Amino acid sequence: MRRTPSRLSDGREIIYFDRDGAPPRTAVDERGLDEGAAIGEVRYDVMTGEWIAIAGHRQTRTHLPAASECPLCPTVDGRLSEIPESSYDVVVFENRFPSLRAPEGEWELPEPGLDAVAPAAGRCEVVCFSADHDGSFTKLTPAQARLVIDAWTDRTAALSALPYVRQVFPFENRGVEIGVTLHHPHGQIYGYSYLPPRIVRLIEQDRSHRARGRRGLIADVIAREAADGRRLVFRSQHWIAFVPFAARWPFEVQLHPLRAGVHDFTELTDAERDELATVYPRLLRAFDALLGVTMPYVAGWFQAPCNGPADERDAVTLHLQLQSNRRAPNKLKYPAGSEMSMWAYISDVPPEQSAQLLREAWERA
């Protein structure tokens, strides 16, 4: 892999990740952009114990542009985009409309309280998987997918080294039904300056689990699902995928490395990354094979927290949470009163039935 960092005209960082033999990346951003919006805020919700990012400047971000105006396509035929080069393999750049951004000077999260507020420190990056506007992660070759994994690994290491980042979260949203605003195949990486609620809850559950004399919670969940088998989707040499015992969404899968103690992408071996580059796109293709329609989904990579206590890092190992809000070929599941107001999810498809359908789709993918 060849890594080429550069800067866009407003000072944002852009990094090209190329396979050997790709042309050198020397193009300059000629748009003359002004410096981006000021940093937003994070505010503490004392009724839930959660930090909420306030980012009013994102109201002006690009929304479902025509293919001819896509900001994630290469710069060709005089049409300037976020990527100055006329082609690329994989590219990562700072989001032009970030929810979180680097703070000025010394920064720390304030103590929780009724009026706790701070600059919304962190980092938001865009990851373009392919220069092909009509492509998708499902269409990537193993070599292309491996390059994306290498980019995730690079960015996990870089963002984890920032003193104000506590959590690095690579993810992809696909489909307008799930809220996508740009069709070009891409994902994002958030470097949060606080622990998101899902990670806080996972750490709390792990501590409670260990307090009862057991080993790590995630390791015990993997062992339970491997032994039970009813919710298993596939098991390969290095990876295992299953539908969670209490899945919230009609179709939901977790993908874990079989080796214990892998906390983030930087701790994967070459063999584990090579196999992931094959099984992950196939898992996404299995989602599409489920109902005979392209599935909207959110694919999020959970990683251990950084720059915090050791027991927080021990509680979380690397895994994918893949979920879709489509419950039938022509039906979506919308979070309604129970989910949105009370956070009490009601699943439409039994996890064992979902797993059976996914196993069959895996064989067709």
C-alpha beads as a LAMMPS data file, in Angstrom:
LAMMPS data file: protein, C-alpha beads

365 atoms
364 bonds

1 atom types
1 bond types

-500.0 500.0 xlo xhi
-500.0 500.0 ylo yhi
-500.0 500.0 zlo zhi

Masses

1 110.0

Atoms # bond

1 1 1 0.000 0.000 0.000
2 1 1 1.171 3.531 -0.799
3 1 1 -0.024 6.366 1.428
4 1 1 -0.002 9.942 0.045
5 1 1 -1.131 12.796 2.340
6 1 1 -2.033 16.237 0.998
7 1 1 -4.207 19.269 1.795
8 1 1 -7.383 20.646 0.248
9 1 1 -7.664 24.364 -0.479
10 1 1 -9.327 25.114 2.876
11 1 1 -6.611 23.293 4.826
12 1 1 -8.391 19.986 5.393
13 1 1 -6.265 16.858 5.238
14 1 1 -6.738 14.361 2.400
15 1 1 -4.934 11.001 2.173
16 1 1 -4.761 8.704 -0.843
17 1 1 -4.370 4.968 -0.252
18 1 1 -3.180 3.251 -3.420
19 1 1 -2.047 -0.151 -4.529
20 1 1 1.431 -0.565 -5.963
21 1 1 1.695 0.792 -9.493
22 1 1 -0.920 3.523 -9.139
23 1 1 0.041 6.932 -10.580
24 1 1 1.551 9.485 -8.170
25 1 1 -0.926 11.805 -6.437
26 1 1 0.187 15.383 -7.111
27 1 1 -3.031 17.203 -8.087
28 1 1 -3.855 20.468 -6.307
29 1 1 -7.327 21.524 -5.135
30 1 1 -8.112 24.599 -7.247
31 1 1 -11.470 25.490 -5.688
32 1 1 -10.150 28.187 -3.348
33 1 1 -12.497 27.231 -0.527
34 1 1 -12.848 29.418 2.552
35 1 1 -11.982 27.979 5.944
36 1 1 -14.778 25.762 7.243
37 1 1 -17.431 26.458 9.856
38 1 1 -16.571 27.125 13.484
39 1 1 -16.586 24.263 15.953
40 1 1 -19.962 23.259 17.408
41 1 1 -20.817 22.236 20.966
42 1 1 -21.355 19.133 23.029
43 1 1 -23.965 19.471 25.763
44 1 1 -24.687 17.088 28.620
45 1 1 -28.179 15.653 29.014
46 1 1 -28.540 15.219 32.773
47 1 1 -31.725 13.151 32.345
48 1 1 -29.977 10.423 30.354
49 1 1 -26.293 10.891 31.181
50 1 1 -25.405 11.373 27.495
51 1 1 -23.350 13.926 25.586
52 1 1 -25.161 15.445 22.595
53 1 1 -23.343 17.182 19.736
54 1 1 -24.943 20.422 18.500
55 1 1 -23.882 21.126 14.896
56 1 1 -26.159 23.720 13.326
57 1 1 -23.643 24.420 10.560
58 1 1 -24.382 20.988 9.050
59 1 1 -27.773 22.171 7.816
60 1 1 -26.082 23.427 4.645
61 1 1 -24.310 20.155 3.772
62 1 1 -24.740 18.571 0.343
63 1 1 -27.995 16.615 -0.021
64 1 1 -28.601 13.994 -2.741
65 1 1 -26.863 15.808 -5.614
66 1 1 -27.124 14.628 -9.219
67 1 1 -24.401 12.207 -10.298
68 1 1 -22.884 14.965 -12.434
69 1 1 -22.420 17.077 -9.287
70 1 1 -21.211 14.379 -6.905
71 1 1 -18.492 15.813 -4.615
72 1 1 -16.947 12.368 -4.076
73 1 1 -16.197 11.591 -7.721
74 1 1 -12.721 12.392 -9.042
75 1 1 -12.016 15.776 -10.601
76 1 1 -12.450 15.276 -14.358
77 1 1 -13.353 17.400 -17.396
78 1 1 -12.953 20.616 -15.442
79 1 1 -15.536 19.665 -12.783
80 1 1 -13.865 20.234 -9.419
81 1 1 -14.729 17.966 -6.497
82 1 1 -13.503 17.070 -3.016
83 1 1 -10.918 14.784 -4.652
84 1 1 -8.498 16.785 -6.844
85 1 1 -7.104 13.695 -8.599
86 1 1 -8.661 12.357 -11.813
87 1 1 -8.728 8.842 -10.344
88 1 1 -8.138 7.107 -7.024
89 1 1 -8.271 3.728 -5.303
90 1 1 -9.289 4.684 -1.755
91 1 1 -9.220 8.199 -0.351
92 1 1 -9.862 9.634 3.119
93 1 1 -10.386 13.318 3.875
94 1 1 -11.694 15.530 6.644
95 1 1 -15.423 16.139 6.355
96 1 1 -16.277 19.596 5.034
97 1 1 -19.306 19.709 7.355
98 1 1 -18.038 18.003 10.520
99 1 1 -20.050 17.313 13.635
100 1 1 -16.757 17.249 15.565
101 1 1 -13.452 18.960 14.807
102 1 1 -10.053 19.680 16.337
103 1 1 -10.280 22.109 19.272
104 1 1 -8.060 25.123 19.697
105 1 1 -5.484 24.829 22.460
106 1 1 -5.943 22.696 25.543
107 1 1 -9.268 20.893 25.747
108 1 1 -11.004 18.552 28.156
109 1 1 -14.532 17.270 28.592
110 1 1 -16.199 19.098 31.501
111 1 1 -17.692 17.386 34.508
112 1 1 -21.325 16.332 33.950
113 1 1 -23.877 18.850 35.207
114 1 1 -27.023 20.799 34.402
115 1 1 -25.165 23.347 32.262
116 1 1 -22.158 21.296 31.119
117 1 1 -21.093 22.403 27.639
118 1 1 -17.838 22.316 25.688
119 1 1 -16.532 22.754 22.145
120 1 1 -17.431 19.672 20.066
121 1 1 -13.910 18.282 19.870
122 1 1 -13.095 15.283 17.718
123 1 1 -12.569 14.393 14.090
124 1 1 -14.922 13.479 11.228
125 1 1 -13.530 11.879 8.098
126 1 1 -15.017 10.621 4.834
127 1 1 -13.757 7.341 3.359
128 1 1 -14.380 6.851 -0.376
129 1 1 -14.215 3.136 -1.188
130 1 1 -14.047 3.533 -4.962
131 1 1 -13.873 6.171 -7.701
132 1 1 -16.826 4.443 -9.414
133 1 1 -19.941 6.479 -8.613
134 1 1 -22.192 3.478 -9.288
135 1 1 -20.096 1.038 -7.272
136 1 1 -20.624 -0.330 -3.777
137 1 1 -18.699 -2.224 -1.123
138 1 1 -20.407 -5.401 -2.350
139 1 1 -18.665 -4.992 -5.722
140 1 1 -15.147 -4.526 -4.369
141 1 1 -12.551 -7.160 -5.190
142 1 1 -10.679 -8.658 -2.199
143 1 1 -7.682 -6.470 -3.092
144 1 1 -9.844 -3.323 -3.121
145 1 1 -11.588 -4.297 0.123
146 1 1 -8.214 -4.985 1.750
147 1 1 -7.126 -1.466 0.812
148 1 1 -10.176 -0.051 2.608
149 1 1 -9.345 -2.178 5.665
150 1 1 -5.779 -0.856 5.560
151 1 1 -7.169 2.701 5.435
152 1 1 -9.410 1.990 8.448
153 1 1 -6.360 0.635 10.262
154 1 1 -4.262 3.698 9.415
155 1 1 -6.961 6.100 10.538
156 1 1 -7.691 4.149 13.722
157 1 1 -4.042 4.495 14.715
158 1 1 -3.897 8.189 13.791
159 1 1 -7.132 9.224 15.482
160 1 1 -6.428 7.152 18.595
161 1 1 -3.224 9.144 19.015
162 1 1 -5.128 12.440 19.289
163 1 1 -5.323 13.343 23.013
164 1 1 -8.931 14.540 22.764
165 1 1 -10.274 11.393 21.045
166 1 1 -11.828 8.642 23.195
167 1 1 -13.523 6.474 20.563
168 1 1 -12.805 5.756 16.880
169 1 1 -15.844 4.567 14.918
170 1 1 -15.647 3.633 11.198
171 1 1 -19.096 3.171 9.658
172 1 1 -21.092 3.149 6.439
173 1 1 -24.708 4.135 5.803
174 1 1 -26.185 2.805 2.558
175 1 1 -29.564 3.633 1.032
176 1 1 -31.856 6.641 1.149
177 1 1 -34.191 4.549 3.331
178 1 1 -31.545 4.699 6.053
179 1 1 -30.822 8.428 5.569
180 1 1 -27.960 8.529 3.060
181 1 1 -27.423 11.953 1.457
182 1 1 -24.664 10.989 -1.031
183 1 1 -24.980 7.929 -3.259
184 1 1 -21.276 7.556 -4.071
185 1 1 -19.868 4.468 -2.244
186 1 1 -18.349 5.855 0.920
187 1 1 -18.282 5.608 4.675
188 1 1 -17.177 7.805 7.519
189 1 1 -14.953 7.682 10.569
190 1 1 -15.836 9.577 13.739
191 1 1 -13.276 10.264 16.432
192 1 1 -15.470 11.086 19.433
193 1 1 -14.137 13.146 22.339
194 1 1 -16.575 11.325 24.634
195 1 1 -17.746 7.732 24.904
196 1 1 -20.972 7.163 22.938
197 1 1 -23.887 5.716 24.956
198 1 1 -23.658 2.282 23.311
199 1 1 -20.016 1.929 24.376
200 1 1 -20.749 3.197 27.897
201 1 1 -23.487 0.585 28.274
202 1 1 -21.244 -2.174 26.890
203 1 1 -18.493 -1.295 29.381
204 1 1 -20.998 -1.299 32.254
205 1 1 -22.369 -4.690 31.187
206 1 1 -18.857 -6.123 30.919
207 1 1 -17.968 -4.919 34.416
208 1 1 -21.129 -6.486 35.822
209 1 1 -20.410 -9.726 33.935
210 1 1 -16.849 -9.958 35.260
211 1 1 -18.012 -9.120 38.790
212 1 1 -19.883 -12.445 38.747
213 1 1 -16.599 -14.278 38.230
214 1 1 -16.846 -14.648 34.463
215 1 1 -14.465 -13.742 31.660
216 1 1 -15.075 -10.929 29.178
217 1 1 -18.691 -10.451 28.110
218 1 1 -18.082 -10.338 24.345
219 1 1 -15.941 -13.497 24.485
220 1 1 -18.736 -15.322 26.324
221 1 1 -21.335 -14.132 23.790
222 1 1 -19.203 -15.438 20.909
223 1 1 -18.717 -18.791 22.661
224 1 1 -22.459 -19.080 23.352
225 1 1 -23.428 -18.364 19.740
226 1 1 -20.754 -20.699 18.320
227 1 1 -21.991 -23.536 20.539
228 1 1 -25.717 -22.892 20.000
229 1 1 -25.569 -22.512 16.224
230 1 1 -29.189 -21.502 15.663
231 1 1 -28.288 -17.859 15.036
232 1 1 -24.986 -18.555 13.276
233 1 1 -24.616 -17.114 9.763
234 1 1 -21.116 -18.392 8.982
235 1 1 -17.839 -19.359 10.623
236 1 1 -14.551 -19.159 8.727
237 1 1 -10.947 -19.660 9.765
238 1 1 -10.640 -16.248 11.406
239 1 1 -14.175 -14.781 11.619
240 1 1 -17.618 -15.642 12.949
241 1 1 -20.960 -13.972 12.131
242 1 1 -24.268 -14.415 13.937
243 1 1 -27.595 -12.734 14.558
244 1 1 -27.715 -11.342 18.120
245 1 1 -29.869 -13.277 20.593
246 1 1 -31.967 -10.143 21.199
247 1 1 -31.676 -8.430 17.798
248 1 1 -33.432 -5.067 17.580
249 1 1 -33.745 -4.902 13.787
250 1 1 -35.425 -7.316 11.340
251 1 1 -32.030 -8.228 9.882
252 1 1 -29.013 -7.667 12.089
253 1 1 -25.623 -9.396 12.215
254 1 1 -22.494 -9.157 14.318
255 1 1 -19.134 -10.120 12.790
256 1 1 -16.260 -10.883 15.196
257 1 1 -12.674 -12.103 14.860
258 1 1 -12.395 -15.571 16.403
259 1 1 -9.085 -14.727 18.045
260 1 1 -9.644 -13.310 21.528
261 1 1 -8.411 -9.901 22.582
262 1 1 -8.448 -8.034 19.250
263 1 1 -9.411 -4.537 20.374
264 1 1 -9.241 -2.603 17.109
265 1 1 -8.110 -2.782 13.488
266 1 1 -4.471 -2.168 14.415
267 1 1 -4.360 -5.526 16.258
268 1 1 -5.539 -7.682 13.351
269 1 1 -2.976 -9.948 11.689
270 1 1 -2.385 -9.896 7.941
271 1 1 -4.195 -13.235 7.640
272 1 1 -7.226 -11.862 9.509
273 1 1 -7.320 -8.760 7.299
274 1 1 -6.967 -10.832 4.135
275 1 1 -9.901 -13.039 5.076
276 1 1 -11.990 -10.061 6.188
277 1 1 -11.502 -8.568 2.712
278 1 1 -13.284 -11.648 1.348
279 1 1 -15.980 -12.430 3.926
280 1 1 -17.128 -8.856 4.604
281 1 1 -18.165 -7.983 1.010
282 1 1 -19.788 -11.428 0.782
283 1 1 -21.776 -10.743 3.957
284 1 1 -23.017 -7.484 2.431
285 1 1 -23.966 -9.375 -0.752
286 1 1 -25.859 -11.868 1.402
287 1 1 -27.888 -8.960 2.780
288 1 1 -28.822 -8.003 -0.791
289 1 1 -29.707 -11.636 -1.590
290 1 1 -32.093 -11.869 1.365
291 1 1 -35.199 -10.315 -0.163
292 1 1 -34.205 -9.835 -3.792
293 1 1 -33.813 -6.078 -3.364
294 1 1 -30.886 -3.808 -2.504
295 1 1 -30.877 -3.557 1.285
296 1 1 -30.388 -0.290 3.123
297 1 1 -28.041 -0.781 6.034
298 1 1 -25.819 0.729 8.689
299 1 1 -22.490 -1.076 9.080
300 1 1 -20.567 0.134 12.128
301 1 1 -17.238 -1.112 13.466
302 1 1 -17.068 -1.156 17.262
303 1 1 -13.548 -0.695 18.641
304 1 1 -12.126 -0.371 22.137
305 1 1 -11.950 3.125 23.642
306 1 1 -8.608 4.941 23.628
307 1 1 -6.936 7.394 26.010
308 1 1 -8.812 6.038 29.012
309 1 1 -8.724 3.399 31.770
310 1 1 -7.464 -0.087 30.900
311 1 1 -10.689 -1.805 31.952
312 1 1 -12.637 0.239 29.373
313 1 1 -10.353 -1.006 26.619
314 1 1 -10.517 -4.579 27.937
315 1 1 -14.329 -4.511 27.791
316 1 1 -14.647 -3.896 24.045
317 1 1 -13.185 -5.993 21.243
318 1 1 -13.396 -5.260 17.531
319 1 1 -16.657 -6.273 15.870
320 1 1 -19.065 -5.221 13.158
321 1 1 -22.710 -4.362 13.833
322 1 1 -24.602 -4.662 10.528
323 1 1 -28.298 -3.824 10.540
324 1 1 -31.080 -3.014 8.102
325 1 1 -34.459 -1.392 8.602
326 1 1 -36.026 -3.393 5.748
327 1 1 -38.326 -6.146 7.042
328 1 1 -39.884 -7.252 3.740
329 1 1 -39.288 -6.490 0.025
330 1 1 -41.676 -3.530 0.137
331 1 1 -41.774 -2.762 3.874
332 1 1 -39.499 -0.813 6.195
333 1 1 -39.349 -0.852 9.970
334 1 1 -39.583 2.669 11.305
335 1 1 -38.616 3.388 14.910
336 1 1 -41.988 4.368 16.351
337 1 1 -43.320 5.376 19.755
338 1 1 -41.844 2.500 21.738
339 1 1 -38.397 2.799 20.170
340 1 1 -38.070 6.579 19.826
341 1 1 -39.652 7.603 23.106
342 1 1 -38.885 4.716 25.473
343 1 1 -35.887 3.111 23.674
344 1 1 -37.812 -0.169 24.023
345 1 1 -37.280 -2.044 20.766
346 1 1 -39.756 -4.511 19.304
347 1 1 -38.320 -6.828 16.648
348 1 1 -40.482 -7.942 13.704
349 1 1 -38.449 -11.035 12.778
350 1 1 -37.344 -13.717 15.301
351 1 1 -33.519 -13.851 15.339
352 1 1 -33.484 -17.591 14.578
353 1 1 -35.646 -17.047 11.475
354 1 1 -33.470 -14.136 10.389
355 1 1 -30.337 -16.278 10.795
356 1 1 -31.822 -19.093 8.708
357 1 1 -32.626 -16.671 5.896
358 1 1 -29.147 -15.153 6.122
359 1 1 -27.447 -18.564 6.000
360 1 1 -29.332 -19.345 2.807
361 1 1 -28.461 -15.919 1.379
362 1 1 -24.798 -16.417 2.354
363 1 1 -24.699 -19.544 0.189
364 1 1 -26.093 -17.586 -2.765
365 1 1 -23.862 -14.520 -2.285

Bonds

1 1 1 2
2 1 2 3
3 1 3 4
4 1 4 5
5 1 5 6
6 1 6 7
7 1 7 8
8 1 8 9
9 1 9 10
10 1 10 11
11 1 11 12
12 1 12 13
13 1 13 14
14 1 14 15
15 1 15 16
16 1 16 17
17 1 17 18
18 1 18 19
19 1 19 20
20 1 20 21
21 1 21 22
22 1 22 23
23 1 23 24
24 1 24 25
25 1 25 26
26 1 26 27
27 1 27 28
28 1 28 29
29 1 29 30
30 1 30 31
31 1 31 32
32 1 32 33
33 1 33 34
34 1 34 35
35 1 35 36
36 1 36 37
37 1 37 38
38 1 38 39
39 1 39 40
40 1 40 41
41 1 41 42
42 1 42 43
43 1 43 44
44 1 44 45
45 1 45 46
46 1 46 47
47 1 47 48
48 1 48 49
49 1 49 50
50 1 50 51
51 1 51 52
52 1 52 53
53 1 53 54
54 1 54 55
55 1 55 56
56 1 56 57
57 1 57 58
58 1 58 59
59 1 59 60
60 1 60 61
61 1 61 62
62 1 62 63
63 1 63 64
64 1 64 65
65 1 65 66
66 1 66 67
67 1 67 68
68 1 68 69
69 1 69 70
70 1 70 71
71 1 71 72
72 1 72 73
73 1 73 74
74 1 74 75
75 1 75 76
76 1 76 77
77 1 77 78
78 1 78 79
79 1 79 80
80 1 80 81
81 1 81 82
82 1 82 83
83 1 83 84
84 1 84 85
85 1 85 86
86 1 86 87
87 1 87 88
88 1 88 89
89 1 89 90
90 1 90 91
91 1 91 92
92 1 92 93
93 1 93 94
94 1 94 95
95 1 95 96
96 1 96 97
97 1 97 98
98 1 98 99
99 1 99 100
100 1 100 101
101 1 101 102
102 1 102 103
103 1 103 104
104 1 104 105
105 1 105 106
106 1 106 107
107 1 107 108
108 1 108 109
109 1 109 110
110 1 110 111
111 1 111 112
112 1 112 113
113 1 113 114
114 1 114 115
115 1 115 116
116 1 116 117
117 1 117 118
118 1 118 119
119 1 119 120
120 1 120 121
121 1 121 122
122 1 122 123
123 1 123 124
124 1 124 125
125 1 125 126
126 1 126 127
127 1 127 128
128 1 128 129
129 1 129 130
130 1 130 131
131 1 131 132
132 1 132 133
133 1 133 134
134 1 134 135
135 1 135 136
136 1 136 137
137 1 137 138
138 1 138 139
139 1 139 140
140 1 140 141
141 1 141 142
142 1 142 143
143 1 143 144
144 1 144 145
145 1 145 146
146 1 146 147
147 1 147 148
148 1 148 149
149 1 149 150
150 1 150 151
151 1 151 152
152 1 152 153
153 1 153 154
154 1 154 155
155 1 155 156
156 1 156 157
157 1 157 158
158 1 158 159
159 1 159 160
160 1 160 161
161 1 161 162
162 1 162 163
163 1 163 164
164 1 164 165
165 1 165 166
166 1 166 167
167 1 167 168
168 1 168 169
169 1 169 170
170 1 170 171
171 1 171 172
172 1 172 173
173 1 173 174
174 1 174 175
175 1 175 176
176 1 176 177
177 1 177 178
178 1 178 179
179 1 179 180
180 1 180 181
181 1 181 182
182 1 182 183
183 1 183 184
184 1 184 185
185 1 185 186
186 1 186 187
187 1 187 188
188 1 188 189
189 1 189 190
190 1 190 191
191 1 191 192
192 1 192 193
193 1 193 194
194 1 194 195
195 1 195 196
196 1 196 197
197 1 197 198
198 1 198 199
199 1 199 200
200 1 200 201
201 1 201 202
202 1 202 203
203 1 203 204
204 1 204 205
205 1 205 206
206 1 206 207
207 1 207 208
208 1 208 209
209 1 209 210
210 1 210 211
211 1 211 212
212 1 212 213
213 1 213 214
214 1 214 215
215 1 215 216
216 1 216 217
217 1 217 218
218 1 218 219
219 1 219 220
220 1 220 221
221 1 221 222
222 1 222 223
223 1 223 224
224 1 224 225
225 1 225 226
226 1 226 227
227 1 227 228
228 1 228 229
229 1 229 230
230 1 230 231
231 1 231 232
232 1 232 233
233 1 233 234
234 1 234 235
235 1 235 236
236 1 236 237
237 1 237 238
238 1 238 239
239 1 239 240
240 1 240 241
241 1 241 242
242 1 242 243
243 1 243 244
244 1 244 245
245 1 245 246
246 1 246 247
247 1 247 248
248 1 248 249
249 1 249 250
250 1 250 251
251 1 251 252
252 1 252 253
253 1 253 254
254 1 254 255
255 1 255 256
256 1 256 257
257 1 257 258
258 1 258 259
259 1 259 260
260 1 260 261
261 1 261 262
262 1 262 263
263 1 263 264
264 1 264 265
265 1 265 266
266 1 266 267
267 1 267 268
268 1 268 269
269 1 269 270
270 1 270 271
271 1 271 272
272 1 272 273
273 1 273 274
274 1 274 275
275 1 275 276
276 1 276 277
277 1 277 278
278 1 278 279
279 1 279 280
280 1 280 281
281 1 281 282
282 1 282 283
283 1 283 284
284 1 284 285
285 1 285 286
286 1 286 287
287 1 287 288
288 1 288 289
289 1 289 290
290 1 290 291
291 1 291 292
292 1 292 293
293 1 293 294
294 1 294 295
295 1 295 296
296 1 296 297
297 1 297 298
298 1 298 299
299 1 299 300
300 1 300 301
301 1 301 302
302 1 302 303
303 1 303 304
304 1 304 305
305 1 305 306
306 1 306 307
307 1 307 308
308 1 308 309
309 1 309 310
310 1 310 311
311 1 311 312
312 1 312 313
313 1 313 314
314 1 314 315
315 1 315 316
316 1 316 317
317 1 317 318
318 1 318 319
319 1 319 320
320 1 320 321
321 1 321 322
322 1 322 323
323 1 323 324
324 1 324 325
325 1 325 326
326 1 326 327
327 1 327 328
328 1 328 329
329 1 329 330
330 1 330 331
331 1 331 332
332 1 332 333
333 1 333 334
334 1 334 335
335 1 335 336
336 1 336 337
337 1 337 338
338 1 338 339
339 1 339 340
340 1 340 341
341 1 341 342
342 1 342 343
343 1 343 344
344 1 344 345
345 1 345 346
346 1 346 347
347 1 347 348
348 1 348 349
349 1 349 350
350 1 350 351
351 1 351 352
352 1 352 353
353 1 353 354
354 1 354 355
355 1 355 356
356 1 356 357
357 1 357 358
358 1 358 359
359 1 359 360
360 1 360 361
361 1 361 362
362 1 362 363
363 1 363 364
364 1 364 365
